């Protein structure tokens, strides 16, 4: 498939995502990157969800029940003080599960967020009932990149989108929507 055809298909997919009322854009921030290797899982500390029109559906911090690792805090800016007194994600698992039930969930590198959220909800007895679309993979196809990974901040620069703040869940959700809008506007 030619680069032009891939770009046109990716743009059409972005338009479809942005016009679908069943779509939610999601991002998480976590205590680290462990996703079950050797039975070790990190925890979600920040969950951002919005619809394709940027209406915020969820913007919550969660106490992971452990100190916030310094390395993670340096990346996402979330500190122990910010998490003190916040609820556990388990407290909101039924509401999160109900919100995502049957939806298309879109995110930048969604595989990571999906694994983390699926695990956290399963720990609370909630099933995974949504399907996902990876905005990062879509952008890579749109740009004709051969590589499977591309930073959101770099995509924003390439699209001419001004970066307010990244590595907080809601900000990354809103930035992902802007990248999707950039792709959707392409009519080549």
HELIX and SHEET records of a PDB file:
HELIX    1   1 UNK A    3  UNK A   19  1                                  17    
HELIX    2   2 UNK A   37  UNK A   39  5                                   3    
HELIX    3   3 UNK A   70  UNK A   76  1                                   7    
HELIX    4   4 UNK A   80  UNK A   83  1                                   4    
HELIX    5   5 UNK A   89  UNK A  100  1                                  12    
HELIX    6   6 UNK A  110  UNK A  123  1                                  14    
HELIX    7   7 UNK A  135  UNK A  143  1                                   9    
HELIX    8   8 UNK A  152  UNK A  159  1                                   8    
HELIX    9   9 UNK A  169  UNK A  184  1                                  16    
SHEET    1   A 5 UNK A  56  UNK A  61  0                                        
SHEET    2   A 5 UNK A  44  UNK A  51 -1                                        
SHEET    3   A 5 UNK A  23  UNK A  30 -1                                        
SHEET    4   A 5 UNK A 104  UNK A 107  1                                        
SHEET    5   A 5 UNK A 131  UNK A 134  1                                        
END                                                                             
